[in-house]
Amino acid sequence: MARTDNPTPFRHTLRVYWEDTDAGGVVFYANYLKFFERARTEWLRALGFAQQRLRTDTGAIFVVADTSLRYLSPARLDDLLEVTVQPQDVGRASMVVHQQAWRDDAGTATLLAEGSIRIGCVDAGTFTPRRIPTAILQTLR
């Protein structure tokens, strides 16, 4: 895999809703994976690669192959979060992205959760591994 040296992560803003919280009133831990997924989808869209169009035009889709997350501070109902996406390693058929969820606490950014997610490219019909479309690779490298 090739390391990417883009120092500026993509940023996606989202709000915490009732459905995101648990009985303790904080974001349920698994929902950070949903937040990270949404941010990756918007990151690809911002690069010009809407996922449904990617599937239709190339037959390729991305699937999560591996995750490693750390939870540092709770998010609560109505918090406005900023979720980042930073490609770390990009290979021919998979990539590793580093993601973080932040909250602005009166001018001080608080890191809530972070993780590394390995995304694999697969054929949409067979779910067998395939190369990431060239246009995406050229954009990321």
NORNORMO-V5436 format. One record per pair of residues at least 24 apart in sequence whose ideal C-beta (glycine too) atoms are under 10 Angstrom apart, sorted by the first residue. I is the first residue (numbers start at 1). J is the second residue. D is the distance in whole Angstrom. If there is no record, write none. Layout:
I|J|D ; I|J|D
This chain:
1|88|9 ; 1|89|4 ; 1|90|6 ; 1|91|4 ; 1|92|8 ; 1|93|10 ; 1|94|8 ; 1|95|7 ; 1|96|7 ; 1|118|10 ; 2|87|10 ; 2|89|7 ; 2|90|5 ; 2|91|7 ; 2|92|9 ; 2|95|10 ; 2|137|9 ; 2|140|9 ; 2|141|6 ; 3|87|9 ; 3|88|7 ; 3|89|6 ; 3|90|8 ; 3|96|10 ; 3|141|10 ; 4|86|8 ; 4|87|5 ; 4|88|7 ; 4|89|7 ; 4|90|6 ; 4|95|9 ; 4|96|10 ; 4|97|9 ; 4|140|6 ; 4|141|7 ; 5|87|10 ; 5|141|10 ; 6|86|7 ; 6|87|7 ; 6|88|10 ; 6|140|8 ; 6|141|10 ; 7|86|9 ; 8|84|10 ; 8|86|8 ; 9|39|10 ; 9|43|9 ; 9|82|10 ; 9|83|10 ; 9|84|4 ; 9|85|6 ; 9|86|4 ; 9|87|9 ; 9|97|9 ; 9|98|8 ; 9|99|8 ; 9|100|8 ; 10|39|7 ; 10|40|9 ; 10|42|8 ; 10|43|4 ; 10|44|9 ; 10|46|6 ; 10|47|8 ; 10|83|9 ; 10|84|7 ; 10|85|4 ; 10|86|7 ; 10|87|9 ; 10|97|9 ; 10|99|10 ; 11|39|8 ; 11|42|9 ; 11|43|9 ; 11|46|10 ; 11|82|5 ; 11|83|7 ; 11|84|6 ; 11|85|8 ; 11|100|10 ; 11|102|9 ; 12|36|9 ; 12|38|7 ; 12|39|4 ; 12|40|9 ; 12|41|9 ; 12|42|5 ; 12|43|7 ; 12|45|10 ; 12|46|9 ; 12|81|9 ; 12|82|7 ; 12|83|5 ; 12|84|8 ; 12|85|7 ; 12|99|10 ; 12|101|10 ; 13|39|9 ; 13|42|10 ; 13|80|6 ; 13|81|7 ; 13|82|5 ; 13|83|8 ; 13|102|10 ; 14|38|6 ; 14|39|8 ; 14|42|9 ; 14|79|9 ; 14|80|8 ; 14|81|6 ; 14|82|8 ; 14|83|6 ; 14|101|9 ; 15|77|9 ; 15|78|7 ; 15|79|7 ; 15|80|6 ; 15|81|7 ; 16|75|5 ; 16|76|7 ; 16|77|6 ; 16|78|6 ; 16|79|5 ; 16|80|8 ; 16|81|7 ; 16|103|9 ; 17|77|7 ; 17|78|8 ; 18|77|6 ; 18|78|9 ; 20|75|8 ; 20|76|10 ; 20|77|8 ; 20|79|9 ; 20|81|10 ; 21|74|9 ; 21|75|9 ; 21|76|7 ; 21|77|5 ; 21|78|10 ; 21|79|10 ; 22|74|10 ; 24|74|8 ; 24|76|9 ; 25|74|9 ; 25|76|6 ; 25|77|7 ; 26|71|10 ; 26|73|10 ; 26|74|4 ; 26|75|7 ; 26|76|6 ; 26|77|9 ; 26|79|10 ; 26|112|10 ; 27|71|9 ; 27|74|7 ; 27|75|4 ; 27|76|7 ; 27|77|9 ; 27|79|8 ; 27|81|9 ; 27|101|9 ; 27|112|8 ; 27|113|9 ; 29|69|8 ; 29|71|6 ; 29|74|9 ; 29|113|8 ; 30|69|10 ; 31|75|9 ; 31|101|10 ; 31|113|10 ; 32|67|10 ; 32|69|6 ; 32|70|10 ; 32|71|7 ; 32|75|8 ; 32|81|9 ; 32|83|9 ; 32|99|9 ; 32|100|10 ; 32|101|6 ; 32|112|8 ; 32|113|5 ; 32|114|9 ; 32|115|8 ; 33|64|8 ; 33|67|7 ; 33|69|7 ; 33|99|10 ; 33|113|9 ; 33|115|8 ; 33|117|8 ; 35|75|9 ; 35|81|7 ; 35|83|5 ; 35|99|9 ; 35|101|6 ; 35|112|9 ; 35|113|8 ; 36|64|9 ; 36|67|8 ; 36|69|8 ; 36|83|6 ; 36|84|9 ; 36|85|8 ; 36|97|8 ; 36|99|5 ; 36|100|9 ; 36|101|8 ; 36|113|8 ; 36|114|10 ; 36|115|7 ; 36|117|6 ; 37|62|10 ; 37|64|8 ; 37|83|10 ; 37|99|9 ; 37|117|9 ; 37|119|10 ; 38|83|7 ; 39|81|10 ; 39|82|9 ; 39|83|4 ; 39|84|7 ; 39|85|5 ; 39|97|9 ; 39|99|7 ; 39|100|9 ; 39|101|9 ; 40|64|9 ; 40|83|9 ; 40|85|6 ; 40|87|10 ; 40|97|7 ; 40|99|8 ; 40|117|8 ; 40|119|7 ; 41|85|10 ; 42|83|9 ; 42|85|8 ; 43|83|10 ; 43|84|9 ; 43|85|4 ; 43|86|9 ; 43|87|9 ; 43|97|8 ; 43|99|9 ; 44|85|9 ; 44|119|10 ; 44|136|8 ; 44|139|10 ; 46|85|9 ; 47|135|9 ; 47|136|7 ; 47|139|5 ; 47|140|8 ; 48|135|8 ; 48|136|9 ; 48|139|7 ; 49|133|8 ; 49|135|7 ; 49|136|6 ; 49|139|8 ; 54|121|10 ; 54|124|9 ; 54|133|7 ; 54|135|9 ; 54|136|8 ; 55|124|5 ; 55|125|10 ; 56|124|9 ; 57|133|8 ; 57|135|10 ; 58|121|9 ; 58|123|10 ; 58|124|9 ; 58|130|9 ; 58|131|10 ; 58|132|10 ; 58|133|5 ; 58|134|9 ; 58|135|9 ; 58|136|9 ; 59|122|10 ; 59|123|6 ; 59|124|5 ; 59|125|7 ; 59|126|9 ; 59|130|8 ; 59|133|9 ; 60|93|10 ; 60|121|5 ; 60|122|7 ; 60|123|7 ; 60|124|7 ; 60|130|6 ; 60|131|8 ; 60|132|7 ; 60|133|6 ; 60|136|9 ; 61|120|10 ; 61|121|7 ; 61|122|6 ; 61|123|8 ; 61|124|5 ; 61|125|10 ; 61|127|8 ; 61|130|10 ; 62|94|9 ; 62|95|9 ; 62|119|5 ; 62|120|7 ; 62|121|6 ; 62|122|8 ; 62|132|8 ; 62|136|9 ; 63|94|10 ; 63|118|10 ; 63|119|7 ; 63|120|5 ; 63|121|8 ; 63|122|6 ; 63|124|10 ; 63|127|7 ; 63|129|10 ; 64|117|6 ; 64|118|7 ; 64|119|6 ; 64|120|8 ; 65|93|10 ; 65|94|6 ; 65|95|10 ; 65|96|9 ; 65|117|8 ; 65|118|5 ; 65|119|7 ; 65|120|4 ; 65|121|10 ; 65|122|9 ; 65|129|9 ; 66|94|9 ; 66|96|8 ; 66|116|8 ; 66|117|7 ; 66|118|4 ; 66|119|9 ; 66|120|9 ; 67|99|10 ; 67|115|6 ; 67|116|7 ; 67|117|5 ; 67|118|8 ; 67|119|10 ; 68|96|10 ; 68|114|9 ; 68|115|6 ; 68|116|5 ; 68|117|8 ; 68|118|9 ; 69|99|9 ; 69|101|10 ; 69|113|6 ; 69|114|7 ; 69|115|4 ; 69|116|8 ; 69|117|8 ; 70|100|10 ; 70|111|9 ; 70|112|10 ; 70|113|7 ; 70|114|6 ; 70|115|7 ; 70|116|10 ; 71|101|9 ; 71|112|7 ; 71|113|5 ; 71|114|9 ; 71|115|9 ; 72|100|10 ; 72|101|9 ; 72|110|8 ; 72|111|6 ; 72|112|6 ; 72|113|6 ; 72|114|7 ; 73|101|9 ; 73|102|10 ; 73|103|8 ; 73|105|9 ; 73|110|6 ; 73|111|7 ; 73|112|5 ; 73|113|8 ; 74|103|9 ; 74|110|10 ; 74|112|7 ; 74|113|9 ; 75|101|7 ; 75|102|10 ; 75|103|6 ; 75|110|9 ; 75|112|5 ; 75|113|8 ; 76|103|9 ; 79|103|5 ; 79|104|9 ; 79|105|9 ; 79|110|10 ; 79|112|9 ; 80|104|7 ; 81|112|7 ; 81|113|9 ; 82|109|8 ; 82|112|10 ; 83|112|9 ; 83|113|9 ; 84|114|9 ; 85|117|9 ; 86|116|10 ; 87|119|9 ; 87|139|10 ; 87|140|6 ; 87|141|9 ; 88|116|7 ; 88|117|10 ; 88|118|10 ; 89|116|9 ; 89|118|9 ; 90|119|10 ; 90|132|8 ; 90|136|9 ; 90|137|7 ; 90|139|10 ; 90|140|5 ; 90|141|6 ; 91|118|10 ; 91|120|9 ; 91|121|9 ; 91|131|9 ; 91|132|8 ; 91|137|9 ; 92|121|9 ; 92|129|10 ; 92|130|9 ; 92|131|5 ; 92|132|7 ; 92|137|8 ; 93|119|10 ; 93|120|6 ; 93|121|5 ; 93|122|8 ; 93|129|5 ; 93|130|6 ; 93|131|6 ; 93|132|6 ; 94|118|6 ; 94|119|6 ; 94|120|4 ; 94|121|7 ; 94|122|10 ; 94|129|8 ; 94|131|10 ; 94|132|8 ; 95|119|5 ; 95|120|8 ; 95|121|8 ; 95|132|7 ; 95|136|9 ; 95|137|9 ; 95|140|7 ; 97|140|10
